[in-house]
């Protein structure tokens, strides 16, 4: 009769807790595409194509996540978007 040896390994799993937040930009009937694109380039450091794609997503879906990071990093950027007349919030 053969003996089967079972080995149980104990593994520690470390969970990385995400502390990232996101700036959500919302659609409005006031701002032009050019203004939204220029503001995203200036404030969020988007390139022209990324800013244009975000503006289109906002227009057609009503909102778009435009920047992720820590709350402290995003707060001045969200404030700058609001100061430019855009509708945005950090979630």
DRENGU-761844 format. One record per residue (C-alpha): residue in three letters; residue number from 0; z, y, x. Coordinates in nm, 4 decimals, always signed. Each point is the difference from the previous one (the first is absolute). Layout:
REM residues N
 rest  nr        z        y        x
  ALA NUM        Z        Y        X
...
//
This chain:
REM residues 91
 rest  nr        z        y        x
  UNK   0  +0.0000  +0.0000  +0.0000
  UNK   1  -0.1060  +0.3365  +0.1441
  UNK   2  +0.2207  +0.3054  -0.0011
  UNK   3  -0.1534  +0.3301  -0.1092
  UNK   4  +0.1677  +0.3000  +0.1469
  UNK   5  -0.0119  +0.3232  -0.1953
  UNK   6  +0.0590  +0.3293  +0.1739
  UNK   7  +0.0896  +0.3041  -0.1990
  UNK   8  -0.0698  +0.3299  +0.1670
  UNK   9  +0.1754  +0.3164  -0.0952
  UNK  10  -0.2121  +0.3110  +0.0238
  UNK  11  +0.1122  +0.3544  -0.0336
  UNK  12  -0.2388  +0.2215  -0.1884
  UNK  13  +0.0305  +0.3688  +0.0512
  UNK  14  -0.1269  +0.2099  -0.2848
  UNK  15  -0.1486  +0.3354  +0.0785
  UNK  16  +0.0976  +0.2418  -0.2707
  UNK  17  -0.2757  +0.2508  -0.0545
  UNK  18  +0.1179  +0.3563  -0.0165
  UNK  19  -0.3473  +0.1373  -0.0535
  UNK  20  -0.0719  +0.2354  -0.2801
  UNK  21  -0.3355  +0.1192  -0.1281
  UNK  22  -0.1459  +0.3322  -0.1082
  UNK  23  -0.1842  -0.0437  -0.3280
  UNK  24  -0.2615  +0.2633  -0.0818
  UNK  25  -0.0761  +0.0508  -0.3701
  UNK  26  -0.3103  +0.1220  -0.1774
  UNK  27  -0.0129  +0.3425  -0.1582
  UNK  28  -0.2626  +0.2138  -0.1684
  UNK  29  +0.0531  +0.2990  +0.2279
  UNK  30  -0.0862  -0.0848  +0.3608
  UNK  31  -0.3506  -0.0556  +0.1322
  UNK  32  -0.1039  -0.3012  +0.2034
  UNK  33  -0.0515  +0.2249  +0.3018
  UNK  34  +0.3512  +0.1434  -0.0266
  UNK  35  +0.1570  -0.3470  -0.0314
  UNK  36  -0.2036  -0.1348  +0.2927
  UNK  37  +0.0734  +0.3002  +0.2235
  UNK  38  +0.3710  -0.0202  -0.0821
  UNK  39  +0.0203  -0.3732  +0.0741
  UNK  40  -0.1727  +0.0555  +0.3349
  UNK  41  +0.2295  +0.2876  +0.0902
  UNK  42  +0.3327  -0.1338  -0.1294
  UNK  43  -0.0299  -0.3795  +0.0216
  UNK  44  -0.2304  -0.0093  +0.3047
  UNK  45  -0.2639  -0.2015  -0.1883
  UNK  46  -0.3516  -0.0100  +0.1355
  UNK  47  -0.2695  +0.1370  -0.2308
  UNK  48  -0.1040  -0.3397  -0.1382
  UNK  49  +0.3561  -0.1128  -0.0713
  UNK  50  +0.0797  +0.3297  -0.1743
  UNK  51  -0.3168  -0.0252  -0.2094
  UNK  52  +0.0808  -0.3578  -0.1025
  UNK  53  +0.3538  +0.0992  -0.0992
  UNK  54  -0.1354  +0.2918  -0.2050
  UNK  55  -0.2380  -0.2346  -0.1822
  UNK  56  +0.2759  -0.2524  -0.0687
  UNK  57  +0.2236  +0.2756  -0.1364
  UNK  58  -0.2826  +0.1258  -0.2208
  UNK  59  -0.0954  -0.3394  -0.1438
  UNK  60  +0.3361  -0.1815  -0.0121
  UNK  61  +0.2385  +0.2902  -0.0451
  UNK  62  +0.1943  -0.0482  +0.3228
  UNK  63  -0.0195  -0.1247  +0.3567
  UNK  64  +0.2447  -0.0744  +0.2790
  UNK  65  -0.1022  +0.2384  +0.2775
  UNK  66  +0.2677  -0.0499  +0.2672
  UNK  67  +0.2792  -0.2446  +0.0851
  UNK  68  +0.2992  +0.0429  +0.2256
  UNK  69  +0.3671  +0.0822  -0.0002
  UNK  70  +0.1305  +0.2452  -0.2553
  UNK  71  +0.0821  +0.2534  +0.2706
  UNK  72  -0.3577  -0.0152  +0.1357
  UNK  73  -0.1595  +0.0323  -0.3435
  UNK  74  +0.2163  +0.2733  -0.1496
  UNK  75  -0.1656  +0.2940  +0.1833
  UNK  76  -0.3467  -0.1431  -0.0662
  UNK  77  +0.0700  -0.0431  -0.3709
  UNK  78  +0.1377  +0.3546  -0.0126
  UNK  79  -0.3178  +0.1287  +0.1655
  UNK  80  -0.2144  -0.1836  -0.2567
  UNK  81  +0.2057  +0.1537  -0.2803
  UNK  82  -0.0222  +0.3447  +0.1609
  UNK  83  -0.3795  -0.0418  +0.0039
  UNK  84  +0.0067  -0.0493  -0.3763
  UNK  85  -0.0426  -0.3784  -0.0045
  UNK  86  +0.2103  -0.2390  -0.2073
  UNK  87  +0.1861  -0.2475  +0.2199
  UNK  88  +0.3283  -0.1837  +0.0351
  UNK  89  +0.1719  -0.2333  +0.2437
  UNK  90  +0.0853  -0.3462  -0.1282
//
